[in-house]
Each structure stands twice: as C-alpha cells, then as structure tokens.
C-alpha cells in the first residue's frame, strides 16, 4: 500500500468566508478618486470616502512609530474627540487620503497643513472637522500642496452623490475602485477585497446580506506591528465604535501584524474600519451571532489584502506564505511564521529558488512572541500576555519538520535533514506562491504569516526612491 499523503506538504485550511478581489461599495457610503497634482506623474492622488447619512462608528489601528505623521496624529485626536476615552474608536463622517507626500517629519507646518485639509473637507461637506479622518502616503519630509488638495475636494464634492458626475462622489463600486487607485504609490496593482455574509436582521425578520469591503496600498516599509500601509475597510453592518475596535484589532493581530516585506515599519501606517448600519442587520455589539459572523468577514478581507500586499512587495517575484502547525499554542505558531517570513536570508533564498531549510530552521529558532497588546488582541488573557510578551517561542529541533514548496526538507523526529531533491524543489519554487510549512510537533497551535522575496529590484527601487 502507498504511504498516505503527508499533511505537512499541504496548506493549512482557512476557515474564513470566501473573498472576491473586487471593489464592492457597502450601503451608506460614497467615494471618489481624483488627481490633485501632488504626484509629479499626474496620476490619481486623492481619495475621498463619505458616510452618506451622518457620522458612523469608526475604529482604527495606527503605526506605533514615534515619528508618526501629521495625518496619524490628527486622526487619533479626532477619534478621541468623538469617542470619549477611546483613543482609537469614535465616529467619523469622511476619510480624506492623499498620495505622493507622507506629511511626516514636516514639523508644525505639516500639522497646520493637515488641519487645513480637514477644514476643507468639512467645509465642502458641511460637517465638523473632527468628523474627518486622514490618510497620507509618499515621500517623508515633503509638505502637502494644501491649495491643490482643497480645490480638488471642492471639485469632487460639488456634484453631490450623482454617479454620472465625472470624478465626483458616487455610491458605486467604480467609485470605490477609483478611491483605491488613488491610494497607490509604488504599488503595481490596485488592492481591493470584498466579502458578503448573511447576518440576522435587526427587526427579527429574514436574514440580511452584509458587505465588508477593503481597499489599501502598501508594498514597501512593511513589517509587523502594523505592516506599512493605508487601508480602509467599510461595512454596512451595525456595531458601536468599541466593538469595531475589538474586531479590527483582533483581525490585524492575525493578518497585518503577520506581514513583512522589508523589516521597516512606516510613519503613516493606518487602517480604518467604518460601519454604516445601512444593511439593517442585528447590532454586532449586542448580538453574539452577528458579531461572530462579522468578525470572520473582517478578518477574511484583512487576510486577503495582506496577501496582496506581500505579493506586490517592491521587487517581489512571488508571495511567501509560512504556515506553522504543531505549536504549543497559536501565539507561538504566529511567532515562528513571522520570524521565517521576516528573515532576509529566507527571503533571499526564495528569490534564488534555493530550498535552504537551514535558514528557515534558524529563523524559527529566533522566534519571539508578539508584544503584549498584540497578544491580547488575538485573544490571550491580559496576565498571560504580560508574561509572554517578547519571550522566545517554544521550539524543539528534535520534533520540528520543515517542507518547502511541497518538498519535505527537514524531519527532526527522523534525525534531521530529509534529503530534499533540490532540483525538484527549485522547480516548485518558481510558482506565484511559495509555501513554507513548519510543524513544531509540540501541540495543536497554528498560525501563518506573509512575505515576499528580497530581490535586486527592491534595492534599486529604494536606492532611487526620492531621485
């Protein structure tokens, strides 16, 4: 009888709703993408997203970088003003995003610029400036052309919500796709993802369909503790700001905090989650079933966007996925996966299609659990998270097994090196996605992380980024 297939060679199952890589506008929102003249290329560089019916619950995850940009600081302040004691949850009516200038490290003048842009949006929409959230991306140390941005905001809001107004706000899928296009800097693709799920109805009637859609940019300066990105997730589900914050932070801990392109975190990393309530679903704040379904939908969108970012990493030739099973718990599994995809040596080996399992083993042996707040966000009790934060993950070479692109390379229980066929593995590593599977042989914990190869093209692009 032939031996049964080795489960180590197959991807781990993903128990999340199916994602479509399309921009699908949830009810209650409108959007626009436009050209303000920030980018010298003349490409689209401004996006505006508006909650049609008034301020809606909003939550955010921001970069921990202490050089945080002006838009990050202003968004934090606005969420605090509208959410009371919650620093990263409140209410918002609009999101303004600009691309081409990060407005980071620009001193007091940069703060004045960002506030002026918020006032321009508020004036155009007839709202309070604290209801405006901000995103900026691009070169650090450059000022935003406030007059150009303000004029463009006035133009895209002048046509109201008419889908026939060229470049104006519209409650359409195309308008959301245009906003996603405007986020891009060195991205080679526009990144969108959407999920539709069924939730109980608020009135107890027939279940209703809820949409969760995400748009994002980010291909460089990406590393865990917010991978570098700008991202907006919209849903027509119903939830209060605190619930949205919990759902977003939990999803980020398993997706964006498991993403690395180059080991650098950004000054501008931001993810916003807004819920319009337009679908008429039961409130996820109080309905456990609605909350569970919405949580999985948000995580599915976050995971798919993170994978798109890794695949489009600057200079990337493939997506690297590391999936870890057999860990003492999920936190250790995520730590090992994160260490593997963050390793420059592993990234270089994948670029060279070299099935060098030793680099994977070395990275796994250096793995450390995440920071306290990330562990808590992923579901670990506070006292245990405090004890485990930044501590070495449990790894035993005698029980570990490693497979690369479907080829068993290291088998600790059988003495170590598995005699991998390097030529066959090299051929398999030419795929669009290179799967690294690690089984620690210690328990039932599992986790994954996403990265990309380190290539000559990455070095060239970043050596010439400002010139």
C-alpha positions as CSV (number, residue, x, y, z in Angstrom):
1,X,0.0,0.0,0.0
2,X,1.3,3.5,-0.8
3,X,2.0,5.8,2.1
4,X,-0.7,8.3,2.8
5,X,-0.1,11.9,1.7
6,X,1.9,13.9,4.2
7,X,-0.3,16.7,5.6
8,X,2.8,18.8,6.1
9,X,3.1,19.3,2.3
10,X,-0.4,20.8,2.0
11,X,-1.6,24.3,3.0
12,X,-3.5,24.6,6.3
13,X,-7.2,25.0,5.9
14,X,-8.5,28.6,6.1
15,X,-11.9,28.8,8.0
16,X,-13.0,32.2,6.7
17,X,-15.6,33.4,4.2
18,X,-14.7,33.5,0.5
19,X,-13.2,36.7,-0.7
20,X,-13.7,38.4,-4.1
21,X,-11.0,40.7,-5.3
22,X,-13.4,43.3,-6.4
23,X,-14.4,46.7,-5.1
24,X,-17.9,46.5,-3.8
25,X,-19.5,49.6,-2.2
26,X,-21.3,48.8,1.0
27,X,-24.6,50.6,1.6
28,X,-24.4,54.0,3.2
29,X,-21.1,55.2,1.7
30,X,-19.9,57.2,-1.3
31,X,-16.4,57.7,-2.7
32,X,-14.3,59.4,-5.3
33,X,-10.8,59.2,-6.7
34,X,-9.2,62.2,-8.3
35,X,-6.0,63.9,-9.4
36,X,-4.9,66.9,-7.2
37,X,-1.4,67.4,-8.6
38,X,0.5,66.0,-5.6
39,X,2.3,63.4,-7.7
40,X,4.6,64.7,-10.4
41,X,3.5,61.8,-12.6
42,X,0.0,63.3,-12.9
43,X,-1.5,60.0,-11.6
44,X,-4.5,60.0,-9.3
45,X,-3.5,61.0,-5.8
46,X,-6.6,61.9,-3.8
47,X,-9.4,59.8,-2.4
48,X,-12.5,60.8,-0.5
49,X,-14.9,58.5,1.3
50,X,-18.1,59.8,2.8
51,X,-20.7,58.3,5.1
52,X,-23.9,59.5,3.4
53,X,-26.3,59.6,6.4
54,X,-24.1,61.3,9.0
55,X,-21.3,60.3,11.4
56,X,-20.9,56.5,11.7
57,X,-18.9,54.3,14.2
58,X,-15.3,54.1,13.3
59,X,-12.2,52.4,14.7
60,X,-8.5,52.5,13.7
61,X,-5.2,50.8,14.1
62,X,-2.2,53.1,13.8
63,X,1.6,52.8,13.5
64,X,3.5,52.6,16.8
65,X,6.3,54.6,15.1
66,X,7.2,57.5,17.4
67,X,7.8,59.6,14.2
68,X,4.1,59.2,13.4
69,X,3.0,61.5,10.6
70,X,0.6,64.5,10.9
71,X,-2.4,62.6,9.5
72,X,-1.9,59.9,12.1
73,X,-1.8,62.4,15.0
74,X,-4.8,64.3,13.7
75,X,-6.9,61.2,13.2
76,X,-6.0,60.0,16.7
77,X,-7.1,63.3,18.1
78,X,-10.4,63.3,16.1
79,X,-11.3,59.8,17.2
80,X,-10.5,60.8,20.8
81,X,-12.8,63.9,20.4
82,X,-15.7,61.9,19.1
83,X,-15.2,58.7,21.1
84,X,-14.5,60.0,24.5
85,X,-12.0,57.8,26.4
86,X,-11.3,55.6,23.4
87,X,-8.1,56.7,21.7
88,X,-8.7,54.6,18.5
89,X,-12.5,54.4,18.2
90,X,-15.1,57.1,17.8
91,X,-17.3,58.5,15.0
92,X,-16.5,59.8,11.5
93,X,-18.2,61.2,8.5
94,X,-15.4,61.3,6.0
95,X,-11.9,60.0,5.2
96,X,-9.5,62.1,3.1
97,X,-6.5,60.3,1.6
98,X,-3.6,61.9,-0.3
99,X,-0.8,60.1,-2.1
100,X,2.6,61.4,-3.1
101,X,3.6,63.1,0.2
102,X,3.6,61.4,3.6
103,X,3.4,64.7,5.5
104,X,5.7,63.1,8.0
105,X,8.6,64.8,9.7
106,X,7.3,68.2,8.4
107,X,7.2,70.0,11.8
108,X,4.5,72.3,13.0
109,X,3.8,73.3,9.4
110,X,2.8,69.8,8.5
111,X,0.2,69.8,11.3
112,X,-1.2,73.1,10.1
113,X,-1.4,71.7,6.5
114,X,-3.3,68.6,7.7
115,X,-5.7,70.6,9.7
116,X,-6.3,72.9,6.7
117,X,-7.1,69.9,4.6
118,X,-9.5,68.6,7.2
119,X,-11.2,72.0,7.3
120,X,-11.5,72.0,3.5
121,X,-13.3,68.6,3.6
122,X,-15.5,69.7,6.5
123,X,-16.5,72.9,4.7
124,X,-17.2,71.1,1.5
125,X,-19.5,68.6,3.3
126,X,-20.9,70.9,5.9
127,X,-19.6,68.9,8.8
128,X,-17.4,69.3,11.9
129,X,-13.6,68.9,11.1
130,X,-13.4,66.4,14.0
131,X,-15.5,64.0,11.9
132,X,-12.8,63.8,9.3
133,X,-10.2,61.1,9.3
134,X,-6.9,61.4,7.5
135,X,-4.5,59.2,5.4
136,X,-1.3,60.3,3.6
137,X,1.4,58.4,1.9
138,X,4.5,59.1,-0.1
139,X,7.9,60.7,0.5
140,X,8.8,61.6,4.1
141,X,9.7,65.2,4.8
142,X,7.7,66.9,2.0
143,X,4.8,69.3,2.5
144,X,1.3,68.8,1.0
145,X,0.1,71.3,-1.6
146,X,-2.9,72.4,0.5
147,X,-4.4,74.7,-2.1
148,X,-4.4,71.9,-4.7
149,X,-5.9,69.4,-2.3
150,X,-8.6,71.8,-1.1
151,X,-9.6,72.7,-4.7
152,X,-9.8,69.1,-5.6
153,X,-12.0,68.3,-2.6
154,X,-14.3,71.1,-3.6
155,X,-14.5,69.7,-7.1
156,X,-15.3,66.1,-6.2
157,X,-17.9,67.2,-3.7
158,X,-19.5,69.8,-5.9
159,X,-21.6,67.2,-7.8
160,X,-23.1,65.7,-4.8
161,X,-23.7,61.9,-4.9
162,X,-24.5,61.7,-8.6
163,X,-22.9,58.6,-10.2
164,X,-22.9,60.5,-13.5
165,X,-20.7,63.3,-12.3
166,X,-17.2,62.8,-13.7
167,X,-14.7,62.5,-10.9
168,X,-17.4,63.3,-8.2
169,X,-18.6,61.4,-5.2
170,X,-20.7,58.3,-6.1
171,X,-22.2,55.4,-4.2
172,X,-20.9,52.9,-6.7
173,X,-18.4,50.1,-7.0
174,X,-16.4,52.0,-9.6
175,X,-16.1,55.0,-7.3
176,X,-14.6,52.7,-4.5
177,X,-12.2,51.2,-7.1
178,X,-11.2,54.7,-8.1
179,X,-10.5,55.6,-4.5
180,X,-8.3,52.5,-4.2
181,X,-6.4,53.6,-7.3
182,X,-5.7,57.0,-5.7
183,X,-4.0,55.4,-2.7
184,X,-1.2,53.8,-4.7
185,X,2.4,55.0,-4.6
186,X,4.9,52.3,-5.8
187,X,2.2,49.7,-5.9
188,X,2.0,47.9,-9.2
189,X,-1.6,46.8,-8.6
190,X,-4.8,48.3,-7.1
191,X,-5.7,46.3,-4.0
192,X,-9.3,45.6,-3.2
193,X,-11.2,42.8,-1.5
194,X,-14.8,42.2,-0.5
195,X,-17.0,39.6,1.3
196,X,-20.7,39.2,1.6
197,X,-22.2,37.4,4.6
198,X,-25.6,36.8,6.0
199,X,-26.5,38.2,9.4
200,X,-29.7,38.2,11.5
201,X,-32.0,41.1,10.7
202,X,-32.4,43.9,13.3
203,X,-36.1,43.6,13.2
204,X,-36.1,39.8,13.6
205,X,-37.2,39.3,10.1
206,X,-35.4,37.4,7.3
207,X,-31.6,37.4,7.5
208,X,-29.9,40.3,5.6
209,X,-26.8,40.4,3.4
210,X,-24.0,42.5,4.8
211,X,-21.0,43.6,2.7
212,X,-17.4,44.1,4.0
213,X,-15.1,45.8,1.6
214,X,-11.4,46.8,1.9
215,X,-9.1,49.0,-0.2
216,X,-5.4,49.5,0.6
217,X,-2.0,50.4,-0.6
218,X,1.4,49.3,0.6
219,X,4.3,47.4,-0.9
220,X,7.4,48.7,0.9
221,X,8.3,49.7,4.5
222,X,6.2,46.8,5.7
223,X,6.9,44.8,8.9
224,X,4.8,43.6,11.8
225,X,3.3,46.0,14.3
226,X,1.3,47.4,11.6
227,X,2.7,46.5,8.3
228,X,3.2,49.6,6.4
229,X,0.0,50.5,4.7
230,X,-3.0,52.7,4.3
231,X,-6.2,50.7,4.4
232,X,-9.9,51.4,4.7
233,X,-12.5,48.7,5.5
234,X,-16.1,49.6,5.1
235,X,-19.2,47.7,6.0
236,X,-23.0,48.2,6.1
237,X,-23.2,46.1,9.3
238,X,-24.2,47.6,12.6
239,X,-21.8,47.9,15.6
240,X,-20.6,50.5,18.0
241,X,-17.1,52.0,18.0
242,X,-15.7,49.9,20.8
243,X,-16.9,46.7,19.1
244,X,-15.4,47.8,15.8
245,X,-12.1,48.4,17.6
246,X,-12.1,45.0,19.1
247,X,-12.9,43.3,15.8
248,X,-10.3,45.3,13.9
249,X,-7.5,44.8,16.3
250,X,-8.2,41.1,16.5
251,X,-8.1,40.7,12.8
252,X,-4.9,42.8,12.5
253,X,-3.1,40.7,15.0
254,X,-3.6,37.6,12.8
255,X,-3.1,39.3,9.4
256,X,-1.4,42.7,9.1
257,X,0.8,42.1,12.1
258,X,1.9,38.9,10.3
259,X,3.1,40.7,7.2
260,X,6.6,41.7,6.3
261,X,8.2,42.9,3.1
262,X,11.5,44.5,4.2
263,X,11.7,44.8,8.0
264,X,10.8,48.5,8.2
265,X,7.7,50.0,9.7
266,X,6.3,53.3,8.5
267,X,5.4,56.7,10.0
268,X,2.0,56.6,8.4
269,X,0.5,53.1,8.8
270,X,-3.2,53.3,9.4
271,X,-6.3,51.0,9.0
272,X,-9.7,52.5,9.4
273,X,-12.9,50.4,9.9
274,X,-16.3,52.2,9.5
275,X,-19.8,50.7,9.8
276,X,-22.8,52.5,8.3
277,X,-25.5,50.2,9.6
278,X,-27.3,50.6,6.3
279,X,-27.9,46.8,5.8
280,X,-30.4,46.7,8.7
281,X,-28.6,43.8,10.4
282,X,-28.7,43.0,14.1
283,X,-26.3,45.0,16.2
284,X,-23.0,43.2,16.5
285,X,-22.4,45.0,19.8
286,X,-25.2,43.0,21.5
287,X,-25.9,40.1,19.1
288,X,-23.2,37.4,19.6
289,X,-24.1,35.6,16.4
290,X,-23.9,38.8,14.3
291,X,-20.6,39.7,16.0
292,X,-19.0,36.3,15.2
293,X,-20.0,36.4,11.6
294,X,-18.9,40.0,11.1
295,X,-15.6,39.2,12.8
296,X,-14.8,36.5,10.4
297,X,-15.7,38.6,7.4
298,X,-13.5,41.5,8.5
299,X,-10.6,39.0,9.1
300,X,-11.1,37.5,5.7
301,X,-10.8,40.9,4.0
302,X,-7.8,41.8,6.1
303,X,-6.1,38.5,5.3
304,X,-6.6,38.8,1.6
305,X,-5.4,42.4,1.5
306,X,-2.3,41.4,3.5
307,X,-1.6,38.7,1.0
308,X,-2.0,41.1,-1.9
309,X,0.4,43.5,-0.3
310,X,3.0,40.8,0.2
311,X,2.7,39.6,-3.4
312,X,3.1,43.1,-4.7
313,X,6.0,43.9,-2.4
314,X,8.6,46.1,-4.0
315,X,10.6,44.0,-6.4
316,X,8.7,40.9,-5.4
317,X,8.7,37.9,-7.7
318,X,6.3,35.7,-5.5
319,X,4.2,35.5,-2.4
320,X,5.9,33.7,0.5
321,X,3.4,32.1,2.9
322,X,4.7,30.4,6.0
323,X,2.2,28.2,7.8
324,X,3.0,26.7,11.1
325,X,1.2,23.8,12.9
326,X,2.0,21.7,15.9
327,X,2.9,24.7,18.2
328,X,2.2,24.8,21.9
329,X,-0.4,27.5,21.1
330,X,-1.4,29.8,18.3
331,X,0.8,32.7,19.6
332,X,3.9,30.6,19.3
333,X,2.9,29.4,15.8
334,X,2.4,33.0,14.7
335,X,5.7,33.9,16.2
336,X,7.6,31.3,14.2
337,X,5.7,32.1,11.0
338,X,6.5,35.8,11.5
339,X,10.2,35.1,12.1
340,X,10.5,33.0,9.0
341,X,8.9,35.4,6.5
342,X,10.8,38.4,8.1
343,X,14.2,36.8,7.6
344,X,16.3,38.4,4.9
345,X,18.2,35.2,4.5
346,X,14.9,33.2,3.9
347,X,13.7,36.0,1.5
348,X,17.0,35.9,-0.5
349,X,16.9,32.1,-0.6
350,X,13.3,32.1,-2.0
351,X,14.4,34.7,-4.6
352,X,17.2,32.3,-5.7
353,X,14.8,29.3,-5.5
354,X,17.2,27.7,-3.1
355,X,15.5,25.1,-0.8
356,X,17.8,26.1,2.1
357,X,15.9,24.7,5.0
358,X,18.7,25.7,7.4
359,X,17.8,29.4,7.1
360,X,14.2,28.5,7.9
361,X,15.2,26.5,11.0
362,X,17.5,29.3,12.1
363,X,14.7,31.9,11.8
364,X,12.3,29.6,13.7
365,X,14.9,29.2,16.5
366,X,15.0,33.0,16.9
367,X,11.2,33.5,17.0
368,X,9.7,35.5,19.8
369,X,6.1,36.0,20.8
370,X,4.5,39.4,19.9
371,X,4.1,42.4,22.1
372,X,1.6,42.4,24.9
373,X,-1.2,44.4,23.2
374,X,-1.0,42.2,20.1
375,X,-1.2,39.0,22.1
376,X,-4.2,40.4,24.0
377,X,-5.9,41.5,20.7
378,X,-5.5,37.9,19.4
379,X,-7.4,36.6,22.4
380,X,-4.7,35.9,25.1
381,X,-5.7,36.8,28.7
382,X,-4.0,40.0,29.9
383,X,-1.9,38.4,32.6
384,X,-0.6,35.7,30.3
385,X,0.1,38.3,27.6
386,X,2.1,40.4,30.0
387,X,4.2,37.3,30.9
388,X,4.6,36.0,27.3
389,X,5.3,39.3,25.5
390,X,8.5,39.3,23.5
391,X,9.6,35.9,25.1
392,X,11.1,33.2,22.9
393,X,8.6,30.8,21.3
394,X,8.9,27.2,22.3
395,X,10.8,25.3,19.5
396,X,12.5,21.9,19.6
397,X,14.7,20.8,16.7
398,X,14.0,17.1,17.6
399,X,10.3,17.5,16.9
400,X,10.3,20.1,14.1
401,X,9.6,19.3,10.5
402,X,10.0,21.7,7.5
403,X,8.7,21.5,4.0
404,X,9.4,23.9,1.2
405,X,7.0,24.2,-1.8
406,X,5.7,20.7,-1.1
407,X,9.1,19.1,-0.6
408,X,10.0,17.7,2.9
409,X,13.4,19.2,3.7
410,X,13.9,18.6,7.4
411,X,12.5,15.9,9.7
412,X,13.5,16.2,13.3
413,X,11.9,13.0,14.5
414,X,13.8,11.0,11.9
415,X,17.2,12.6,12.6
416,X,17.1,15.9,10.8
417,X,17.9,16.5,7.1
418,X,15.4,14.8,4.8
419,X,17.5,14.7,1.7
420,X,15.4,17.1,-0.3
421,X,15.6,16.9,-4.1
422,X,16.9,20.4,-4.7
423,X,16.3,20.4,-8.4
424,X,12.7,19.4,-7.9
425,X,12.2,21.9,-5.1
426,X,13.8,24.6,-7.2
427,X,11.3,24.0,-10.0
428,X,8.4,24.1,-7.5
429,X,9.7,27.4,-6.0
430,X,9.1,29.1,-9.4
431,X,5.4,29.3,-8.6
432,X,3.5,32.6,-7.8
433,X,3.2,31.5,-4.2
434,X,5.9,29.6,-2.3
435,X,4.5,27.8,0.7
436,X,6.8,27.1,3.6
437,X,5.3,24.6,6.0
438,X,6.6,24.1,9.5
439,X,5.3,21.6,12.0
440,X,6.7,22.0,15.5
441,X,5.4,18.7,16.9
442,X,4.6,20.2,20.3
443,X,0.9,20.8,20.4
444,X,-2.2,22.0,18.5
445,X,-1.3,25.7,17.8
446,X,-1.3,27.0,14.3
447,X,-0.7,30.3,12.5
448,X,0.6,31.9,9.3
449,X,2.5,34.9,8.0
450,X,3.1,36.5,4.6
451,X,6.1,38.0,2.9
452,X,8.0,38.1,-0.3
453,X,11.5,37.5,-1.8
454,X,14.3,40.1,-1.3
455,X,15.4,41.0,-4.8
456,X,17.8,43.3,-6.7
457,X,14.7,45.2,-7.9
458,X,13.8,46.1,-4.3
459,X,17.3,47.5,-3.7
460,X,17.2,49.5,-6.9
461,X,13.8,50.9,-6.3
462,X,14.6,52.1,-2.8
463,X,18.0,53.4,-3.8
464,X,16.4,55.8,-6.2
465,X,13.1,56.5,-4.4
466,X,13.5,60.2,-3.9
467,X,15.6,60.9,-7.0
